[in-house]
């Protein structure tokens, strides 16, 4: 799953870099406006029935058929609603081009609802090789179509066509790769809705949290500032949520299997969260420190205005990455209501802050509001997780504190090197390369020092040392056998 996410985001980054050079911020802003409307209507069908199939210990054929049938019904209904709302949306944003864009994207989203529900067994059975191929194929097709058409059309329709192509590829590959053949039926609808209703509420609250800023910026500032904010958000998520998503995707079915064995679940949750902290905290703080040379090198001077926005958003993204695993735990242990309640509290903090800080600081204020609300959500969610799983508080907090301390030491070194190179008028590529190399070395050394001073406690670091030892031993045996 990490390999898939790396491949997916590598393609996404390459695509963004190419498109940023060919298209203009207004093109990205226009598609972001359309996706805001699409996502709003999509909430009506965001019951996440596939999650129920994974959480259930022994789902029946009726569960699969019902999930597939409901996906189709909701997909077709919501597509019609989206098309009906295309003109009001265009009037809301004062952007007539939105009508055609929304209609096309809505049609593609309805097509996606036809995907074979049997593909969920790749995750349920933890066959992540097939999951990798299935997800990577969709991404590669969408990437290829988008980039090719960007050179041909040189406008926002390349982005729209890429979405359509990726969704079509998903439908075709789901039936090719999975032998399951769904049939129309609604026999298990009550059982699915009993659990999924909370997932719907969670998705609605999550939409309000993630999309409110886009609605706000698009309505108040227009397509160009929204394009800047969208790209800043995308880059801010690269080193954090994009590391956490594959881990959570693999961890959720594992947590579900351990839900009845609380001590084992406590151990695994602690280690996984520690791994998330080890990967996301240094990645986020490293990006924040090297944001300016990265933007100059990758996107070009016309995007330099996103640097302060990116630096703020990446802090909130880091907290979101760790919190996302909390919600996987809540689902696995049968408490789906906790996620919407906690996220609802975070949204209640974010919305008024956005209005106040945007008035004072513009796009930077919007980013600050998101970061502050994410910090509030992180604290409350951590308290609830510790209580639900009865985790030792000090040991849990130490899993987060050690990577944070090592990351701060890394930031001090990287900042000093980057500042020195900038004053010497070094090229952006030199600043970026030197910062990355120095940052990795500094973090590894600092983390090892903090772990040793802490008495080498069990946790993510200890697990990594064990893995390294096994890999070294295996490599040594293989070399010895070869000789």
C-alpha positions as CSV (number, residue, x, y, z in Angstrom):
1,X,0.0,0.0,0.0
2,X,2.9,2.3,0.7
3,X,4.3,1.4,-2.7
4,X,1.0,2.2,-4.4
5,X,0.7,5.6,-2.6
6,X,4.3,6.4,-3.6
7,X,3.5,5.5,-7.2
8,X,0.2,7.3,-7.2
9,X,1.6,10.5,-5.7
10,X,4.7,10.3,-7.9
11,X,2.3,10.3,-10.9
12,X,0.2,13.0,-9.3
13,X,3.3,15.2,-8.6
14,X,4.6,14.7,-12.1
15,X,1.1,15.5,-13.5
16,X,0.8,18.6,-11.3
17,X,4.3,19.9,-12.3
18,X,3.5,19.4,-16.0
19,X,0.0,20.9,-15.8
20,X,1.3,23.8,-13.7
21,X,3.7,24.7,-16.5
22,X,1.0,24.3,-19.2
23,X,-2.2,25.5,-17.5
24,X,-2.8,28.6,-15.4
25,X,-4.2,28.9,-11.8
26,X,-7.6,29.8,-13.2
27,X,-7.9,26.3,-14.8
28,X,-7.3,24.6,-11.5
29,X,-9.6,26.9,-9.7
30,X,-12.4,26.2,-12.2
31,X,-12.2,22.4,-11.8
32,X,-11.9,22.9,-8.0
33,X,-15.2,24.8,-8.1
34,X,-16.9,22.0,-10.0
35,X,-15.5,19.4,-7.6
36,X,-16.8,21.4,-4.6
37,X,-20.3,21.1,-6.0
38,X,-19.8,17.4,-7.0
39,X,-18.6,16.6,-3.6
40,X,-21.5,18.3,-1.9
41,X,-24.0,16.2,-3.8
42,X,-21.9,13.1,-3.4
43,X,-22.5,13.2,0.3
44,X,-26.0,11.9,-0.2
45,X,-24.5,8.6,-1.2
46,X,-21.4,8.5,1.0
47,X,-22.6,5.5,3.1
48,X,-19.3,3.7,2.6
49,X,-20.9,0.3,2.3
50,X,-17.5,-1.3,1.4
51,X,-16.3,-0.3,4.9
52,X,-19.1,-2.3,6.4
53,X,-18.2,-5.4,4.3
54,X,-14.6,-5.2,5.7
55,X,-15.7,-4.6,9.3
56,X,-18.2,-7.5,9.3
57,X,-16.6,-10.8,10.3
58,X,-18.6,-12.9,7.8
59,X,-20.6,-10.8,5.3
60,X,-23.0,-12.8,3.1
61,X,-23.7,-12.7,-0.6
62,X,-26.8,-10.6,0.2
63,X,-24.5,-7.9,1.8
64,X,-22.4,-7.7,-1.4
65,X,-25.4,-7.6,-3.8
66,X,-27.1,-5.0,-1.6
67,X,-24.0,-2.8,-1.4
68,X,-23.6,-2.9,-5.2
69,X,-27.2,-2.2,-5.9
70,X,-27.3,0.8,-3.5
71,X,-24.1,2.2,-5.0
72,X,-25.8,2.2,-8.4
73,X,-29.0,3.7,-7.2
74,X,-27.3,6.5,-5.3
75,X,-24.8,7.1,-8.1
76,X,-27.4,7.6,-10.8
77,X,-29.7,9.7,-8.5
78,X,-26.8,12.0,-7.5
79,X,-25.6,12.4,-11.0
80,X,-29.0,13.7,-12.0
81,X,-29.0,16.1,-9.0
82,X,-25.6,17.3,-10.0
83,X,-26.7,18.0,-13.5
84,X,-29.7,19.9,-12.2
85,X,-27.5,22.0,-10.0
86,X,-25.0,22.9,-12.6
87,X,-26.7,26.2,-13.6
88,X,-27.3,27.4,-10.0
89,X,-23.7,26.5,-9.2
90,X,-22.5,28.6,-12.2
91,X,-24.6,31.5,-10.9
92,X,-23.2,31.1,-7.4
93,X,-19.7,31.3,-8.6
94,X,-20.5,33.7,-11.4
95,X,-18.7,31.3,-13.8
96,X,-20.9,30.1,-16.8
97,X,-18.3,27.5,-17.8
98,X,-19.1,25.4,-14.8
99,X,-22.3,24.1,-16.4
100,X,-20.6,21.8,-18.9
101,X,-17.8,20.9,-16.5
102,X,-20.2,19.8,-13.7
103,X,-22.4,17.8,-16.1
104,X,-19.4,15.8,-17.5
105,X,-17.9,15.1,-14.1
106,X,-21.3,14.0,-12.8
107,X,-21.7,11.5,-15.6
108,X,-18.3,10.0,-14.9
109,X,-19.1,9.7,-11.2
110,X,-22.3,7.8,-12.0
111,X,-20.2,5.5,-14.2
112,X,-17.9,4.8,-11.3
113,X,-20.8,3.5,-9.2
114,X,-20.9,0.5,-11.5
115,X,-17.6,-0.8,-10.1
116,X,-17.6,-4.5,-9.1
117,X,-18.2,-4.6,-5.3
118,X,-16.2,-7.8,-5.2
119,X,-13.0,-5.8,-5.5
120,X,-13.5,-5.0,-1.8
121,X,-12.2,-8.5,-1.0
122,X,-8.7,-7.4,-2.0
123,X,-8.7,-5.4,1.3
124,X,-10.9,-7.7,3.3
125,X,-8.6,-10.7,2.6
126,X,-5.5,-8.4,2.9
127,X,-4.4,-9.3,-0.6
128,X,-2.7,-5.9,-1.1
129,X,-0.8,-7.0,-4.2
130,X,-4.1,-7.1,-6.1
131,X,-5.2,-3.9,-4.4
132,X,-2.1,-2.3,-5.6
133,X,-2.6,-3.3,-9.2
134,X,-6.3,-2.3,-9.1
135,X,-5.7,1.2,-7.7
136,X,-2.5,1.8,-9.7
137,X,-4.2,1.0,-13.0
138,X,-6.9,3.6,-12.4
139,X,-4.4,6.2,-11.5
140,X,-2.1,5.5,-14.4
141,X,-4.9,5.7,-17.0
142,X,-6.1,9.0,-15.6
143,X,-2.6,10.4,-15.4
144,X,-1.8,9.5,-19.0
145,X,-5.0,10.9,-20.4
146,X,-4.7,14.2,-18.4
147,X,-1.1,14.8,-19.5
148,X,-1.6,14.0,-23.2
149,X,-4.7,16.2,-23.4
150,X,-3.0,19.0,-21.5
151,X,-0.5,19.3,-24.4
152,X,-3.3,19.1,-27.0
153,X,-6.0,21.2,-25.4
154,X,-4.1,23.4,-23.1
155,X,-7.1,24.1,-20.9
156,X,-9.1,22.7,-18.0
157,X,-10.8,20.0,-20.1
158,X,-7.6,17.9,-19.8
159,X,-8.2,17.7,-16.0
160,X,-11.9,16.7,-16.6
161,X,-11.0,14.1,-19.2
162,X,-8.4,12.5,-17.0
163,X,-11.0,12.0,-14.2
164,X,-13.4,10.4,-16.6
165,X,-10.7,8.0,-18.0
166,X,-9.6,6.9,-14.5
167,X,-13.1,6.1,-13.4
168,X,-13.8,4.1,-16.6
169,X,-10.6,2.2,-16.0
170,X,-11.7,1.4,-12.5
171,X,-15.0,-0.1,-13.7
172,X,-13.4,-2.3,-16.3
173,X,-10.6,-3.6,-14.2
174,X,-12.9,-4.4,-11.2
175,X,-14.7,-7.0,-13.3
176,X,-11.5,-8.3,-14.9
177,X,-9.6,-8.8,-11.6
178,X,-12.5,-10.0,-9.4
179,X,-14.4,-13.3,-10.2
180,X,-17.4,-12.1,-8.1
181,X,-20.4,-11.1,-10.2
182,X,-22.9,-9.0,-8.3
183,X,-26.6,-9.2,-8.8
184,X,-29.3,-6.6,-8.1
185,X,-30.8,-7.0,-4.6
186,X,-31.6,-5.2,-1.4
187,X,-32.0,-8.0,1.1
188,X,-29.4,-6.8,3.5
189,X,-30.2,-3.1,3.3
190,X,-31.2,-2.7,7.0
191,X,-28.0,-4.3,8.3
192,X,-25.9,-2.1,6.0
193,X,-27.7,1.1,6.8
194,X,-27.5,0.4,10.6
195,X,-23.7,0.8,10.5
196,X,-23.4,3.0,7.4
197,X,-25.6,5.8,8.7
198,X,-22.8,6.9,11.0
199,X,-20.3,6.7,8.2
200,X,-22.6,9.0,6.2
201,X,-22.7,11.5,9.1
202,X,-18.9,11.2,9.3
203,X,-18.5,11.9,5.6
204,X,-20.8,14.9,5.8
205,X,-18.8,16.4,8.6
206,X,-15.5,15.6,6.9
207,X,-16.8,17.3,3.8
208,X,-17.6,20.4,5.8
209,X,-14.1,20.4,7.2
210,X,-12.2,19.7,4.0
211,X,-14.3,21.6,1.5
212,X,-15.5,24.6,3.4
213,X,-12.3,26.5,2.8
214,X,-12.6,25.9,-1.0
215,X,-16.2,27.1,-1.0
216,X,-15.2,30.2,1.0
217,X,-12.1,31.1,-1.1
218,X,-13.9,30.4,-4.4
219,X,-16.9,32.5,-3.4
220,X,-15.0,35.4,-1.8
221,X,-11.8,35.5,-3.8
222,X,-12.5,33.9,-7.2
223,X,-10.9,31.2,-9.3
224,X,-7.3,32.4,-9.3
225,X,-6.9,32.5,-5.5
226,X,-8.8,29.2,-5.3
227,X,-6.3,27.7,-7.7
228,X,-3.4,28.9,-5.5
229,X,-5.1,27.5,-2.4
230,X,-5.9,24.2,-4.0
231,X,-2.3,23.6,-5.2
232,X,-1.0,24.6,-1.8
233,X,-3.4,22.1,-0.1
234,X,-2.3,19.4,-2.5
235,X,1.4,19.9,-1.9
236,X,0.8,20.2,1.9
237,X,-0.8,16.7,2.0
238,X,2.0,15.0,0.0
239,X,4.4,14.1,2.8
240,X,1.8,13.5,5.5
241,X,-1.7,12.2,4.6
242,X,-0.2,10.5,1.6
243,X,2.0,8.4,3.9
244,X,-0.9,7.8,6.4
245,X,-3.5,6.7,3.8
246,X,-1.9,3.5,2.7
247,X,-1.0,2.6,6.3
248,X,-4.6,3.1,7.4
249,X,-5.9,1.2,4.3
250,X,-3.9,-1.8,5.4
251,X,-4.4,-1.3,9.2
252,X,-8.2,-1.1,9.2
253,X,-8.8,-4.8,8.2
254,X,-6.1,-5.8,10.6
255,X,-7.7,-3.8,13.4
256,X,-11.0,-5.4,12.6
257,X,-9.6,-8.9,13.1
258,X,-8.1,-7.9,16.5
259,X,-11.2,-6.1,17.8
260,X,-12.0,-8.9,20.1
261,X,-8.4,-9.2,21.5
262,X,-7.9,-5.9,23.3
263,X,-4.3,-6.4,24.4
264,X,-3.2,-7.3,20.9
265,X,-5.1,-4.4,19.5
266,X,-3.6,-1.9,22.0
267,X,-0.1,-3.1,21.0
268,X,-0.7,-2.8,17.3
269,X,-2.4,0.6,17.5
270,X,0.5,2.0,19.5
271,X,3.1,0.7,17.1
272,X,1.2,1.9,14.0
273,X,0.6,5.4,15.4
274,X,4.3,5.5,16.3
275,X,5.2,4.6,12.7
276,X,2.9,7.3,11.4
277,X,4.6,9.8,13.7
278,X,8.0,8.7,12.6
279,X,7.1,9.2,8.9
280,X,4.8,12.2,8.9
281,X,6.2,14.6,11.5
282,X,9.7,14.9,9.9
283,X,8.2,14.9,6.4
284,X,5.8,17.8,7.3
285,X,8.4,19.9,9.1
286,X,10.9,19.2,6.4
287,X,8.5,20.5,3.7
288,X,7.7,23.5,5.8
289,X,11.4,24.4,6.0
290,X,12.2,23.8,2.3
291,X,8.9,25.1,0.9
292,X,10.4,28.1,-1.0
293,X,13.1,26.3,-3.0
294,X,10.7,23.4,-3.6
295,X,8.0,25.7,-5.1
296,X,10.6,27.7,-7.2
297,X,12.1,24.5,-8.6
298,X,9.0,22.4,-9.1
299,X,6.2,24.9,-10.0
300,X,8.0,28.0,-11.0
301,X,7.9,31.7,-10.0
302,X,4.2,32.2,-10.8
303,X,3.3,30.0,-7.9
304,X,5.6,31.5,-5.3
305,X,2.6,33.1,-3.5
306,X,1.6,29.7,-2.1
307,X,4.7,29.3,0.0
308,X,3.4,30.8,3.3
309,X,0.0,29.1,2.8
310,X,1.7,25.7,2.2
311,X,3.9,26.1,5.3
312,X,0.9,26.6,7.5
313,X,-1.3,23.9,5.9
314,X,1.4,21.3,6.2
315,X,1.3,21.5,10.0
316,X,-2.4,20.7,10.1
317,X,-1.9,18.0,7.5
318,X,0.6,16.3,9.8
319,X,-1.9,16.2,12.6
320,X,-4.7,15.0,10.3
321,X,-2.4,12.1,9.2
322,X,-2.0,10.8,12.7
323,X,-5.7,11.4,13.6
324,X,-6.8,9.4,10.6
325,X,-5.6,6.2,12.2
326,X,-7.7,7.0,15.3
327,X,-10.8,6.9,13.2
328,X,-9.8,3.5,11.7
329,X,-9.6,2.2,15.3
330,X,-13.0,3.6,16.2
331,X,-14.6,1.9,13.2
332,X,-12.9,-1.4,13.9
333,X,-14.0,-1.6,17.5
334,X,-17.6,-0.7,16.6
335,X,-17.8,2.9,17.6
336,X,-18.5,4.7,14.3
337,X,-20.3,7.5,16.0
338,X,-17.1,8.9,17.6
339,X,-15.6,10.1,14.3
340,X,-18.5,12.5,13.3
341,X,-18.8,13.8,16.8
342,X,-15.1,14.6,17.1
343,X,-14.9,16.1,13.6
344,X,-18.0,18.1,14.2
345,X,-16.4,19.7,17.2
346,X,-13.4,20.6,15.0
347,X,-15.6,22.1,12.3
348,X,-17.4,24.2,14.9
349,X,-14.0,25.7,15.8
350,X,-12.8,26.1,12.2
351,X,-15.7,27.9,10.5
352,X,-15.9,31.0,12.7
353,X,-12.1,31.2,12.8
354,X,-12.0,31.2,9.0
355,X,-14.3,34.2,8.7
356,X,-12.3,36.2,11.3
357,X,-8.8,35.3,10.2
358,X,-9.6,35.6,6.4
359,X,-10.8,39.1,7.0
360,X,-7.5,39.9,8.7
361,X,-5.0,37.9,6.6
362,X,-6.6,36.7,3.4
363,X,-5.6,33.2,2.2
364,X,-3.0,32.9,5.0
365,X,-5.7,33.5,7.5
366,X,-7.8,30.7,6.0
367,X,-4.8,28.4,6.4
368,X,-4.2,29.4,10.0
369,X,-7.8,28.7,10.8
370,X,-7.4,25.2,9.5
371,X,-4.2,24.6,11.4
372,X,-5.6,25.8,14.7
373,X,-8.8,23.7,14.4
374,X,-6.7,20.7,13.5
375,X,-4.6,21.2,16.6
376,X,-7.8,21.3,18.7
377,X,-9.1,18.2,17.0
378,X,-5.9,16.3,17.5
379,X,-6.0,16.9,21.3
380,X,-9.6,15.9,21.7
381,X,-9.3,12.8,19.5
382,X,-6.2,11.6,21.3
383,X,-7.9,11.9,24.7
384,X,-10.9,9.8,23.4
385,X,-8.6,7.2,21.8
386,X,-6.7,6.7,25.0
387,X,-9.9,6.3,26.9
388,X,-11.6,3.9,24.4
389,X,-8.7,1.5,24.2
390,X,-7.5,2.1,27.8
391,X,-4.0,2.9,26.6
392,X,-1.2,3.9,29.0
393,X,-1.2,7.7,28.5
394,X,2.5,8.3,29.0
395,X,3.6,5.5,26.7
396,X,1.2,6.7,24.0
397,X,2.3,10.3,24.3
398,X,6.0,9.2,24.1
399,X,5.4,7.6,20.7
400,X,4.5,11.1,19.4
401,X,7.0,13.1,21.5
402,X,10.2,11.3,20.4
403,X,9.7,11.9,16.7
404,X,8.6,15.5,17.3
405,X,11.8,16.3,19.3
406,X,14.0,14.7,16.6
407,X,12.2,16.6,13.9
408,X,12.7,19.9,15.7
409,X,16.5,19.2,15.8
410,X,16.3,18.3,12.1
411,X,14.5,21.6,11.3
412,X,17.2,23.7,13.1
413,X,20.0,22.1,11.0
414,X,18.0,22.2,7.7
415,X,17.1,25.8,8.2
416,X,20.7,26.8,8.9
417,X,21.9,25.1,5.8
418,X,19.1,26.4,3.6
419,X,19.6,30.0,4.8
420,X,23.3,29.8,4.2
421,X,22.9,28.5,0.7
422,X,20.2,31.1,-0.1
423,X,22.5,33.9,1.1
424,X,25.1,32.5,-1.2
425,X,22.6,32.7,-4.1
426,X,22.7,29.0,-4.6
427,X,20.2,27.4,-7.1
428,X,16.9,26.1,-5.8
429,X,17.9,22.6,-6.7
430,X,21.1,22.8,-4.6
431,X,19.2,24.2,-1.6
432,X,16.5,21.4,-1.9
433,X,19.0,18.6,-2.4
434,X,21.3,19.7,0.5
435,X,18.3,20.2,2.8
436,X,16.8,16.8,2.1
437,X,20.1,14.9,2.6
438,X,21.0,16.8,5.7
439,X,17.4,16.5,7.0
440,X,17.3,12.7,6.7
441,X,20.7,12.3,8.4
442,X,19.9,14.7,11.2
443,X,16.5,13.1,11.9
444,X,17.9,9.6,12.0
445,X,20.7,10.6,14.4
446,X,18.5,12.7,16.6
447,X,15.8,10.1,16.8
448,X,18.3,7.4,17.8
449,X,19.7,9.7,20.5
450,X,16.3,10.5,21.9
451,X,15.3,6.8,21.9
452,X,18.5,5.8,23.7
453,X,18.2,8.5,26.3
454,X,14.6,7.4,26.9
455,X,15.9,3.9,27.8
456,X,15.1,2.2,24.4
457,X,11.4,1.7,25.1
458,X,9.2,-0.7,23.1
459,X,7.4,1.0,20.3
460,X,7.9,2.1,16.7
461,X,11.7,2.6,17.0
462,X,12.2,-0.8,18.6
463,X,10.1,-2.4,15.9
464,X,12.3,-0.7,13.2
465,X,15.4,-2.0,14.9
466,X,14.0,-5.5,14.9
467,X,13.1,-5.3,11.2
468,X,16.6,-4.0,10.4
469,X,18.2,-6.8,12.3
470,X,16.1,-9.4,10.5
471,X,16.8,-7.9,7.2
472,X,20.6,-7.8,7.9
473,X,20.6,-11.4,9.1
474,X,18.7,-12.5,6.0
475,X,21.1,-10.5,3.7
476,X,24.1,-12.1,5.5
477,X,22.6,-15.6,5.1
478,X,21.9,-15.0,1.5
479,X,25.4,-13.7,0.9
480,X,27.0,-16.7,2.7
481,X,24.9,-19.2,0.8
482,X,25.9,-17.5,-2.5
483,X,29.5,-17.8,-1.7
